[in-house]
Amino acid sequence: TLVQCKTAVLGLAYKSGIDDTRLSPAVKLVDVLRGEGCEVVTYDPYVNPNSSSLNDAVKDVDAVIIATNHPEFKILPTVLNGLNSEPIVIDCWKMFDGKEIKGKYIVFGKGK
């Protein structure tokens, strides 16, 4: 099992701009993380438009995983710069070059 951690998974939809979660790798990722004992906060403005904000989702987390490249996530560097902590950011879509992300930034996957 993983060490106790709190992770924000941004984007549950299969791809950007839709609310379809069928075959979504993000949903499987959330299940795996929770199965390992990780507390997971999810945020997707298309899947659950009435959920909390991006700011609320990344507050007090150890890691942020960008699982879908929704355009709304482009403000993430600004949101993270307003935090007192520096969560690890795992970007599965190469949305950023890393220079604008405060803290540890990892690109994972093919991206765009």
DONU-907275 format. One record per residue: residue number from 1; residue in one letter; y, z, x of N, C-alpha, C, CB in turn. Coordinates in steps of 0.001 Angstrom, whole numbers, plus 500000, padded with zeros to 6 digits. Glycine has a CB too. Layout:
# DONU-907275
@pos->NUM; code->A; n.Y->Y; n.Z->Z; n.X->X; ca.Y->Y; ca.Z->Z; ca.X->X; c.Y->Y; c.Z->Z; c.X->X; cb.Y->Y; cb.Z->Z; cb.X->X
...
//
This chain:
# DONU-907275
@pos->1; code->T; n.Y->498808; n.Z->500000; n.X->500829; ca.Y->500000; ca.Z->500000; ca.X->500000; c.Y->501251; c.Z->500000; c.X->500869; cb.Y->500001; cb.Z->501208; cb.X->499059
@pos->2; code->L; n.Y->502324; n.Z->499523; n.X->500267; ca.Y->503601; ca.Z->499495; ca.X->500972; c.Y->504225; c.Z->500876; c.X->501001; cb.Y->504557; cb.Z->498498; cb.X->500319
@pos->3; code->V; n.Y->505063; n.Z->501093; n.X->501972; ca.Y->505869; ca.Z->502300; ca.X->501987; c.Y->506761; c.Z->502238; c.X->500754; cb.Y->506710; cb.Z->502433; cb.X->503319
@pos->4; code->Q; n.Y->507071; n.Z->503389; n.X->500194; ca.Y->507925; ca.Z->503416; ca.X->499009; c.Y->509176; c.Z->502589; c.X->499249; cb.Y->508302; cb.Z->504863; cb.X->498638
@pos->5; code->C; n.Y->509410; n.Z->501641; n.X->498381; ca.Y->510581; ca.Z->500791; ca.X->498529; c.Y->511075; c.Z->500381; c.X->497150; cb.Y->510261; cb.Z->499546; cb.X->499394
@pos->6; code->K; n.Y->512314; n.Z->499993; n.X->497118; ca.Y->512905; ca.Z->499461; ca.X->495892; c.Y->513410; c.Z->498064; c.X->496224; cb.Y->514069; cb.Z->500390; cb.X->495340
@pos->7; code->T; n.Y->512932; n.Z->497086; n.X->495479; ca.Y->513247; ca.Z->495693; ca.X->495758; c.Y->513830; c.Z->495030; c.X->494528; cb.Y->512004; cb.Z->494940; cb.X->496229
@pos->8; code->A; n.Y->514854; n.Z->494221; n.X->494732; ca.Y->515426; ca.Z->493400; ca.X->493661; c.Y->514898; c.Z->491984; c.X->493825; cb.Y->516998; cb.Z->493423; cb.X->493689
@pos->9; code->V; n.Y->514281; n.Z->491460; n.X->492780; ca.Y->513838; ca.Z->490070; ca.X->492773; c.Y->514817; c.Z->489306; c.X->491889; cb.Y->512345; cb.Z->489926; cb.X->492258
@pos->10; code->L; n.Y->515536; n.Z->488375; n.X->492498; ca.Y->516543; ca.Z->487593; ca.X->491785; c.Y->515949; c.Z->486257; c.X->491375; cb.Y->517804; cb.Z->487383; cb.X->492656
@pos->11; code->G; n.Y->515838; n.Z->486056; n.X->490089; ca.Y->515301; ca.Z->484814; ca.X->489557; c.Y->513832; c.Z->484926; c.X->489227; cb.Y->515516; cb.Z->483696; cb.X->490531
@pos->12; code->L; n.Y->513506; n.Z->484830; n.X->487960; ca.Y->512106; ca.Z->484855; ca.X->487516; c.Y->511650; c.Z->483498; c.X->487005; cb.Y->511917; cb.Z->485901; cb.X->486426
@pos->13; code->A; n.Y->512607; n.Z->482621; n.X->486729; ca.Y->512283; ca.Z->481303; ca.X->486192; c.Y->511590; c.Z->480447; c.X->487247; cb.Y->513551; cb.Z->480602; cb.X->485686
@pos->14; code->Y; n.Y->510859; n.Z->479471; n.X->486758; ca.Y->510133; ca.Z->478549; ca.X->487636; c.Y->511081; c.Z->477768; c.X->488541; cb.Y->509295; cb.Z->477580; cb.X->486804
@pos->15; code->K; n.Y->512245; n.Z->477382; n.X->487994; ca.Y->513255; ca.Z->476696; ca.X->488805; c.Y->514638; c.Z->477006; c.X->488250; cb.Y->513007; cb.Z->475158; cb.X->488830
@pos->16; code->S; n.Y->515647; n.Z->476609; n.X->488974; ca.Y->517030; ca.Z->476917; ca.X->488634; c.Y->517452; c.Z->476320; c.X->487301; cb.Y->517946; cb.Z->476423; cb.X->489718
@pos->17; code->G; n.Y->518243; n.Z->477103; n.X->486565; ca.Y->518877; ca.Z->476619; ca.X->485341; c.Y->518007; c.Z->476617; c.X->484103; cb.Y->519359; cb.Z->475267; cb.X->485561
@pos->18; code->I; n.Y->516806; n.Z->477189; n.X->484183; ca.Y->515929; ca.Z->477229; ca.X->483013; c.Y->515422; c.Z->478651; c.X->482794; cb.Y->514741; cb.Z->476248; cb.X->483181
@pos->19; code->D; n.Y->514793; n.Z->478862; n.X->481628; ca.Y->514251; ca.Z->480187; ca.X->481333; c.Y->512721; c.Z->480209; c.X->481316; cb.Y->514780; cb.Z->480671; cb.X->480002
@pos->20; code->D; n.Y->512085; n.Z->479169; n.X->481817; ca.Y->510636; ca.Z->479037; ca.X->481796; c.Y->510011; c.Z->479796; c.X->482974; cb.Y->510232; cb.Z->477550; cb.X->481837
@pos->21; code->T; n.Y->509184; n.Z->480790; n.X->482667; ca.Y->508538; ca.Z->481575; ca.X->483721; c.Y->507067; c.Z->481203; c.X->483914; cb.Y->508649; cb.Z->483054; cb.X->483403
@pos->22; code->R; n.Y->506580; n.Z->480230; n.X->483142; ca.Y->505186; ca.Z->479807; ca.X->483317; c.Y->504998; c.Z->479277; c.X->484736; cb.Y->504791; cb.Z->478718; cb.X->482265
@pos->23; code->L; n.Y->503947; n.Z->479711; n.X->485380; ca.Y->503610; ca.Z->479295; ca.X->486748; c.Y->504669; c.Z->479701; c.X->487783; cb.Y->503419; cb.Z->477791; cb.X->486788
@pos->24; code->S; n.Y->505501; n.Z->480642; n.X->487433; ca.Y->506557; ca.Z->481065; ca.X->488354; c.Y->505997; c.Z->481935; c.X->489478; cb.Y->507648; cb.Z->481827; cb.X->487595
@pos->25; code->P; n.Y->506228; n.Z->481556; n.X->490725; ca.Y->505798; ca.Z->482401; ca.X->491841; c.Y->506487; c.Z->483765; c.X->491823; cb.Y->506078; cb.Z->481701; cb.X->493166
@pos->26; code->A; n.Y->507685; n.Z->483833; n.X->491274; ca.Y->508422; ca.Z->485101; ca.X->491243; c.Y->507708; c.Z->486140; c.X->490386; cb.Y->509842; cb.Z->484877; cb.X->490716
@pos->27; code->V; n.Y->507142; n.Z->485709; n.X->489274; ca.Y->506424; ca.Z->486639; ca.X->488402; c.Y->505203; c.Z->487194; c.X->489131; cb.Y->505999; cb.Z->485942; cb.X->487085
@pos->28; code->K; n.Y->504501; n.Z->486330; n.X->489843; ca.Y->503348; ca.Z->486779; ca.X->490628; c.Y->503793; c.Z->487732; c.X->491730; cb.Y->502599; cb.Z->485576; cb.X->491235
@pos->29; code->L; n.Y->504909; n.Z->487431; n.X->492370; ca.Y->505445; ca.Z->488277; ca.X->493427; c.Y->505759; c.Z->489675; c.X->492894; cb.Y->506703; cb.Z->487643; cb.X->494034
@pos->30; code->V; n.Y->506397; n.Z->489746; n.X->491741; ca.Y->506727; ca.Z->491036; ca.X->491125; c.Y->505448; c.Z->491833; c.X->490874; cb.Y->507509; cb.Z->490831; cb.X->489795
@pos->31; code->D; n.Y->504428; n.Z->491179; n.X->490350; ca.Y->503153; ca.Z->491856; ca.X->490091; c.Y->502541; c.Z->492414; c.X->491374; cb.Y->502169; cb.Z->490893; cb.X->489423
@pos->32; code->V; n.Y->502567; n.Z->491622; n.X->492442; ca.Y->502004; ca.Z->492064; ca.X->493726; c.Y->502792; c.Z->493256; c.X->494267; cb.Y->502012; cb.Z->490904; cb.X->494757
@pos->33; code->L; n.Y->504113; n.Z->493157; n.X->494254; ca.Y->504940; ca.Z->494259; ca.X->494770; c.Y->504694; c.Z->495547; c.X->493989; cb.Y->506432; cb.Z->493886; cb.X->494706
@pos->34; code->R; n.Y->504661; n.Z->495437; n.X->492677; ca.Y->504402; ca.Z->496632; ca.X->491847; c.Y->503000; c.Z->497171; c.X->492101; cb.Y->504576; cb.Z->496303; cb.X->490343
@pos->35; code->G; n.Y->502037; n.Z->496285; n.X->492287; ca.Y->500671; ca.Z->496704; ca.X->492585; c.Y->500561; c.Z->497459; c.X->493897; cb.Y->499765; cb.Z->495509; cb.X->492619
@pos->36; code->E; n.Y->501478; n.Z->497189; n.X->494807; ca.Y->501521; ca.Z->497872; ca.X->496101; c.Y->502368; c.Z->499142; c.X->496060; cb.Y->502061; cb.Z->496933; cb.X->497163
@pos->37; code->G; n.Y->502873; n.Z->499490; n.X->494884; ca.Y->503631; ca.Z->500722; ca.X->494736; c.Y->505127; c.Z->500586; c.X->494908; cb.Y->503141; cb.Z->501700; cb.X->495693
@pos->38; code->C; n.Y->505612; n.Z->499381; n.X->494977; ca.Y->507043; ca.Z->499133; ca.X->495160; c.Y->507751; c.Z->499184; c.X->493802; cb.Y->507282; cb.Z->497758; cb.X->495854
@pos->39; code->E; n.Y->508887; n.Z->499819; n.X->493755; ca.Y->509714; ca.Z->499791; ca.X->492552; c.Y->510473; c.Z->498461; c.X->492563; cb.Y->510707; cb.Z->501032; cb.X->492492
@pos->40; code->V; n.Y->510384; n.Z->497702; n.X->491480; ca.Y->510980; ca.Z->496370; ca.X->491439; c.Y->511994; c.Z->496281; c.X->490305; cb.Y->509893; cb.Z->495291; cb.X->491273
@pos->41; code->V; n.Y->513174; n.Z->495787; n.X->490656; ca.Y->514215; ca.Z->495481; ca.X->489692; c.Y->514307; c.Z->493966; c.X->489633; cb.Y->515597; cb.Z->496141; cb.X->490080
@pos->42; code->T; n.Y->514313; n.Z->493399; n.X->488448; ca.Y->514416; ca.Z->491945; ca.X->488334; c.Y->515738; c.Z->491572; c.X->487669; cb.Y->513222; cb.Z->491369; cb.X->487532
@pos->43; code->Y; n.Y->516231; n.Z->490415; n.X->488060; ca.Y->517450; ca.Z->489898; ca.X->487430; c.Y->517365; c.Z->488385; c.X->487366; cb.Y->518725; cb.Z->490347; cb.X->488206
@pos->44; code->D; n.Y->517496; n.Z->487856; n.X->486168; ca.Y->517540; ca.Z->486414; ca.X->485954; c.Y->518435; c.Z->486151; c.X->484754; cb.Y->516107; cb.Z->485818; cb.X->485736
@pos->45; code->P; n.Y->519600; n.Z->485536; n.X->484968; ca.Y->520551; ca.Z->485323; ca.X->483872; c.Y->520053; c.Z->484347; c.X->482802; cb.Y->521850; cb.Z->484819; cb.X->484430
@pos->46; code->Y; n.Y->519020; n.Z->483575; n.X->483100; ca.Y->518494; ca.Z->482615; ca.X->482124; c.Y->517321; c.Z->483198; c.X->481350; cb.Y->518065; cb.Z->481326; cb.X->482823
@pos->47; code->V; n.Y->516459; n.Z->483942; n.X->482029; ca.Y->515284; ca.Z->484518; ca.X->481374; c.Y->515689; c.Z->485662; c.X->480463; cb.Y->514268; cb.Z->485004; cb.X->482414
@pos->48; code->N; n.Y->516575; n.Z->486510; n.X->480932; ca.Y->517025; ca.Z->487645; ca.X->480134; c.Y->518539; c.Z->487765; c.X->480252; cb.Y->516328; cb.Z->488959; cb.X->480587
@pos->49; code->P; n.Y->519278; n.Z->486957; n.X->479489; ca.Y->520738; ca.Z->486931; ca.X->479635; c.Y->521428; c.Z->488241; c.X->479258; cb.Y->521300; cb.Z->485829; cb.X->478798
@pos->50; code->N; n.Y->520744; n.Z->489109; n.X->478553; ca.Y->521352; ca.Z->490390; ca.X->478159; c.Y->520984; c.Z->491526; c.X->479101; cb.Y->520932; cb.Z->490752; cb.X->476748
@pos->51; code->S; n.Y->520360; n.Z->491195; n.X->480229; ca.Y->519970; ca.Z->492236; ca.X->481189; c.Y->521181; c.Z->492705; c.X->481979; cb.Y->518878; cb.Z->491716; cb.X->482148
@pos->52; code->S; n.Y->520936; n.Z->493603; n.X->482893; ca.Y->522021; ca.Z->494130; ca.X->483718; c.Y->522645; c.Z->493017; c.X->484558; cb.Y->521509; cb.Z->495262; cb.X->484627
@pos->53; code->S; n.Y->523657; n.Z->493362; n.X->485303; ca.Y->524358; ca.Z->492380; ca.X->486127; c.Y->523705; c.Z->492257; c.X->487501; cb.Y->525836; cb.Z->492762; cb.X->486274
@pos->54; code->L; n.Y->524112; n.Z->491237; n.X->488227; ca.Y->523660; ca.Z->491062; ca.X->489604; c.Y->524035; c.Z->492292; c.X->490431; cb.Y->524273; cb.Z->489778; cb.X->490224
@pos->55; code->N; n.Y->525226; n.Z->492802; n.X->490216; ca.Y->525686; ca.Z->493999; ca.X->490934; c.Y->524737; c.Z->495172; c.X->490701; cb.Y->527112; cb.Z->494380; cb.X->490491
@pos->56; code->D; n.Y->524347; n.Z->495380; n.X->489440; ca.Y->523443; ca.Z->496484; ca.X->489114; c.Y->522062; c.Z->496270; c.X->489722; cb.Y->523327; cb.Z->496644; cb.X->487598
@pos->57; code->A; n.Y->521600; n.Z->495036; n.X->489742; ca.Y->520258; ca.Z->494729; ca.X->490246; c.Y->520115; c.Z->495038; c.X->491728; cb.Y->519929; cb.Z->493270; cb.X->489998
@pos->58; code->V; n.Y->521154; n.Z->494791; n.X->492528; ca.Y->521037; ca.Z->494974; ca.X->493979; c.Y->521530; c.Z->496337; c.X->494465; cb.Y->521806; cb.Z->493892; cb.X->494685
@pos->59; code->K; n.Y->522032; n.Z->497130; n.X->493555; ca.Y->522543; ca.Z->498454; ca.X->493926; c.Y->521376; c.Z->499372; c.X->494307; cb.Y->523369; cb.Z->499076; cb.X->492758
@pos->60; code->D; n.Y->521489; n.Z->500013; n.X->495449; ca.Y->520520; ca.Z->501009; ca.X->495920; c.Y->519115; c.Z->500451; c.X->496158; cb.Y->520439; cb.Z->502128; cb.X->494928
@pos->61; code->V; n.Y->519008; n.Z->499186; n.X->496571; ca.Y->517689; ca.Z->498621; ca.X->496887; c.Y->517516; c.Z->498529; c.X->498397; cb.Y->517513; cb.Z->497220; cb.X->496236
@pos->62; code->D; n.Y->516257; n.Z->498467; n.X->498809; ca.Y->515936; ca.Z->498301; ca.X->500225; c.Y->515859; c.Z->496830; c.X->500609; cb.Y->514619; cb.Z->498995; cb.X->500555
@pos->63; code->A; n.Y->515516; n.Z->495989; n.X->499619; ca.Y->515361; ca.Z->494563; ca.X->499881; c.Y->515782; c.Z->493753; c.X->498656; cb.Y->513904; cb.Z->494236; cb.X->500269
@pos->64; code->V; n.Y->516276; n.Z->492540; n.X->498915; ca.Y->516629; ca.Z->491580; ca.X->497874; c.Y->515859; c.Z->490309; c.X->498172; cb.Y->518184; cb.Z->491315; cb.X->497816
@pos->65; code->I; n.Y->515142; n.Z->489803; n.X->497175; ca.Y->514408; ca.Z->488554; ca.X->497335; c.Y->515009; c.Z->487523; c.X->496389; cb.Y->512881; cb.Z->488750; cb.X->497058
@pos->66; code->I; n.Y->515516; n.Z->486431; n.X->496952; ca.Y->516055; ca.Z->485340; ca.X->496130; c.Y->514892; c.Z->484404; c.X->495839; cb.Y->517253; cb.Z->484579; cb.X->496853
@pos->67; code->A; n.Y->514369; n.Z->484497; n.X->494608; ca.Y->513163; ca.Z->483762; ca.X->494241; c.Y->513454; c.Z->482475; c.X->493477; cb.Y->512269; cb.Z->484640; cb.X->493415
@pos->68; code->T; n.Y->514641; n.Z->482346; n.X->492936; ca.Y->515066; ca.Z->481130; ca.X->492232; c.Y->516505; c.Z->480862; c.X->492645; cb.Y->514931; cb.Z->481276; cb.X->490655
@pos->69; code->N; n.Y->516867; n.Z->479611; n.X->492825; ca.Y->518215; ca.Z->479303; ca.X->493341; c.Y->519226; c.Z->479049; c.X->492224; cb.Y->518157; cb.Z->478085; cb.X->494256
@pos->70; code->H; n.Y->519337; n.Z->480004; n.X->491311; ca.Y->520347; ca.Z->479886; ca.X->490265; c.Y->521745; c.Z->479861; c.X->490901; cb.Y->520224; cb.Z->481059; cb.X->489245
@pos->71; code->P; n.Y->522642; n.Z->479011; n.X->490411; ca.Y->523991; ca.Z->478944; ca.X->490979; c.Y->524733; c.Z->480281; c.X->490924; cb.Y->524797; cb.Z->477896; cb.X->490250
@pos->72; code->E; n.Y->524409; n.Z->481102; n.X->489947; ca.Y->525055; ca.Z->482412; ca.X->489806; c.Y->524832; c.Z->483299; c.X->491024; cb.Y->524540; cb.Z->483117; cb.X->488563
@pos->73; code->F; n.Y->523786; n.Z->483036; n.X->491791; ca.Y->523475; ca.Z->483877; ca.X->492934; c.Y->524348; c.Z->483555; c.X->494147; cb.Y->522019; cb.Z->483727; cb.X->493297
@pos->74; code->K; n.Y->525182; n.Z->482527; n.X->494067; ca.Y->526075; ca.Z->482167; ca.X->495181; c.Y->527056; c.Z->483293; c.X->495516; cb.Y->526852; cb.Z->480890; cb.X->494840
@pos->75; code->I; n.Y->527305; n.Z->484201; n.X->494550; ca.Y->528234; ca.Z->485308; ca.X->494794; c.Y->527554; c.Z->486493; c.X->495484; cb.Y->528853; cb.Z->485767; cb.X->493478
@pos->76; code->L; n.Y->526269; n.Z->486375; n.X->495780; ca.Y->525523; ca.Z->487483; ca.X->496375; c.Y->526174; c.Z->488056; c.X->497634; cb.Y->524133; cb.Z->487029; cb.X->496702
@pos->77; code->P; n.Y->526650; n.Z->487243; n.X->498580; ca.Y->527286; ca.Z->487831; ca.X->499769; c.Y->528448; c.Z->488761; c.X->499414; cb.Y->527784; cb.Z->486727; cb.X->500690
@pos->78; code->T; n.Y->529251; n.Z->488379; n.X->498455; ca.Y->530380; ca.Z->489216; ca.X->498038; c.Y->529882; c.Z->490516; c.X->497423; cb.Y->531275; cb.Z->488463; cb.X->497036
@pos->79; code->V; n.Y->528860; n.Z->490412; n.X->496593; ca.Y->528277; ca.Z->491606; ca.X->495967; c.Y->527710; c.Z->492533; c.X->497041; cb.Y->527167; cb.Z->491211; cb.X->494951
@pos->80; code->L; n.Y->526956; n.Z->491984; n.X->497981; ca.Y->526360; ca.Z->492803; ca.X->499036; c.Y->527408; c.Z->493443; c.X->499938; cb.Y->525416; cb.Z->491964; cb.X->499870
@pos->81; code->N; n.Y->528482; n.Z->492728; n.X->500199; ca.Y->529547; ca.Z->493285; ca.X->501045; c.Y->530234; c.Z->494469; c.X->500390; cb.Y->530577; cb.Z->492216; cb.X->501368
@pos->82; code->G; n.Y->530120; n.Z->494594; n.X->499074; ca.Y->530702; ca.Z->495724; ca.X->498362; c.Y->529804; c.Z->496951; c.X->498319; cb.Y->531037; cb.Z->495315; cb.X->496972
@pos->83; code->L; n.Y->528590; n.Z->496840; n.X->498853; ca.Y->527652; ca.Z->497965; ca.X->498845; c.Y->527832; c.Z->498853; c.X->500066; cb.Y->526217; cb.Z->497457; cb.X->498784
@pos->84; code->N; n.Y->527414; n.Z->500101; n.X->499939; ca.Y->527415; ca.Z->501010; ca.X->501084; c.Y->526194; c.Z->500798; c.X->501965; cb.Y->527467; cb.Z->502457; cb.X->500612
@pos->85; code->S; n.Y->525148; n.Z->500195; n.X->501415; ca.Y->523916; ca.Z->499974; ca.X->502161; c.Y->523811; c.Z->498504; c.X->502587; cb.Y->522688; cb.Z->500384; cb.X->501312
@pos->86; code->E; n.Y->522820; n.Z->498212; n.X->503416; ca.Y->522572; ca.Z->496840; ca.X->503857; c.Y->521103; c.Z->496499; c.X->503618; cb.Y->522947; cb.Z->496656; cb.X->505363
@pos->87; code->P; n.Y->520771; n.Z->496057; n.X->502402; ca.Y->519373; ca.Z->495709; ca.X->502141; c.Y->518957; c.Z->494463; c.X->502918; cb.Y->519151; cb.Z->495487; cb.X->500642
@pos->88; code->I; n.Y->517679; n.Z->494357; n.X->503205; ca.Y->517123; ca.Z->493144; ca.X->503792; c.Y->517201; c.Z->492064; c.X->502719; cb.Y->515638; cb.Z->493361; cb.X->504300
@pos->89; code->V; n.Y->517652; n.Z->490871; n.X->503080; ca.Y->517730; ca.Z->489755; ca.X->502128; c.Y->516720; c.Z->488704; c.X->502549; cb.Y->519177; cb.Z->489148; cb.X->502064
@pos->90; code->I; n.Y->515782; n.Z->488413; n.X->501652; ca.Y->514782; ca.Z->487370; ca.X->501891; c.Y->515135; c.Z->486206; c.X->500974; cb.Y->513304; cb.Z->487891; cb.X->501631
@pos->91; code->D; n.Y->515558; n.Z->485126; n.X->501577; ca.Y->516054; ca.Z->483964; ca.X->500839; c.Y->514984; c.Z->482870; c.X->500826; cb.Y->517376; cb.Z->483430; cb.X->501469
@pos->92; code->C; n.Y->514350; n.Z->482682; n.X->499689; ca.Y->513293; ca.Z->481676; ca.X->499558; c.Y->513840; c.Z->480283; c.X->499264; cb.Y->512332; cb.Z->482081; cb.X->498463
@pos->93; code->W; n.Y->515142; n.Z->480148; n.X->499178; ca.Y->515754; ca.Z->478857; ca.X->498818; c.Y->516822; c.Z->478381; c.X->499787; cb.Y->516353; cb.Z->478951; cb.X->497456
@pos->94; code->K; n.Y->516994; n.Z->479065; n.X->500894; ca.Y->518014; ca.Z->478682; ca.X->501886; c.Y->519378; c.Z->478484; c.X->501232; cb.Y->517597; cb.Z->477393; cb.X->502616
@pos->95; code->M; n.Y->519736; n.Z->479427; n.X->500372; ca.Y->521025; ca.Z->479346; ca.X->499672; c.Y->522193; c.Z->479650; c.X->500603; cb.Y->521045; cb.Z->480312; cb.X->498488
@pos->96; code->F; n.Y->521925; n.Z->480397; n.X->501666; ca.Y->522988; ca.Z->480818; ca.X->502573; c.Y->522601; c.Z->480483; c.X->504010; cb.Y->523271; cb.Z->482333; cb.X->502424
@pos->97; code->D; n.Y->523570; n.Z->480494; n.X->504900; ca.Y->523242; ca.Z->480251; ca.X->506299; c.Y->522995; c.Z->481555; c.X->507044; cb.Y->524358; cb.Z->479467; cb.X->506976
@pos->98; code->G; n.Y->523206; n.Z->482664; n.X->506379; ca.Y->522943; ca.Z->483967; ca.X->506972; c.Y->524165; c.Z->484642; c.X->507550; cb.Y->521928; cb.Z->483830; cb.X->508029
@pos->99; code->K; n.Y->525158; n.Z->483863; n.X->507947; ca.Y->526353; ca.Z->484451; ca.X->508557; c.Y->527160; c.Z->485260; c.X->507554; cb.Y->527226; cb.Z->483364; cb.X->509158
@pos->100; code->E; n.Y->527103; n.Z->484862; n.X->506276; ca.Y->527903; ca.Z->485561; ca.X->505276; c.Y->527172; c.Z->486745; c.X->504649; cb.Y->528318; cb.Z->484599; cb.X->504197
@pos->101; code->I; n.Y->525909; n.Z->486948; n.X->505021; ca.Y->525117; ca.Z->488056; ca.X->504487; c.Y->525237; c.Z->489253; c.X->505420; cb.Y->523626; cb.Z->487646; cb.X->504309
@pos->102; code->K; n.Y->525639; n.Z->490370; n.X->504856; ca.Y->525738; ca.Z->491608; ca.X->505615; c.Y->524330; c.Z->492190; c.X->505778; cb.Y->526696; cb.Z->492629; cb.X->504909
@pos->103; code->G; n.Y->523925; n.Z->492494; n.X->506995; ca.Y->522611; ca.Z->493073; ca.X->507235; c.Y->521587; c.Z->492034; c.X->507640; cb.Y->522136; cb.Z->493797; cb.X->506012
@pos->104; code->K; n.Y->520327; n.Z->492377; n.X->507490; ca.Y->519206; ca.Z->491521; ca.X->507902; c.Y->518998; c.Z->490408; c.X->506885; cb.Y->517907; cb.Z->492350; cb.X->508061
@pos->105; code->Y; n.Y->518952; n.Z->489168; n.X->507367; ca.Y->518786; ca.Z->487990; ca.X->506513; c.Y->517595; c.Z->487187; c.X->507010; cb.Y->520076; cb.Z->487114; cb.X->506500
@pos->106; code->I; n.Y->516641; n.Z->486932; n.X->506115; ca.Y->515439; ca.Z->486188; ca.X->506469; c.Y->515303; c.Z->484995; c.X->505538; cb.Y->514181; cb.Z->487091; cb.X->506397
@pos->107; code->V; n.Y->515078; n.Z->483832; n.X->506094; ca.Y->514792; ca.Z->482643; ca.X->505289; c.Y->513276; c.Z->482493; c.X->505248; cb.Y->515490; cb.Z->481344; cb.X->505880
@pos->108; code->F; n.Y->512766; n.Z->482346; n.X->504049; ca.Y->511318; ca.Z->482250; ca.X->503863; c.Y->511028; c.Z->481094; c.X->502925; cb.Y->510726; cb.Z->483581; cb.X->503305
@pos->109; code->G; n.Y->510224; n.Z->480155; n.X->503331; ca.Y->509872; ca.Z->479041; ca.X->502471; c.Y->510680; c.Z->477794; c.X->502794; cb.Y->510070; cb.Z->479421; cb.X->501027
@pos->110; code->K; n.Y->510423; n.Z->476769; n.X->502000; ca.Y->511040; ca.Z->475460; ca.X->502211; c.Y->512480; c.Z->475406; c.X->501756; cb.Y->510258; cb.Z->474405; cb.X->501498
@pos->111; code->G; n.Y->512786; n.Z->476097; n.X->500663; ca.Y->514139; ca.Z->476057; ca.X->500137; c.Y->514455; c.Z->474781; c.X->499414; cb.Y->515110; cb.Z->476251; cb.X->501227
@pos->112; code->K; n.Y->515708; n.Z->474453; n.X->499387; ca.Y->516255; ca.Z->473326; ca.X->498644; c.Y->515339; c.Z->472142; c.X->498734; cb.Y->517634; cb.Z->472958; cb.X->499153
//
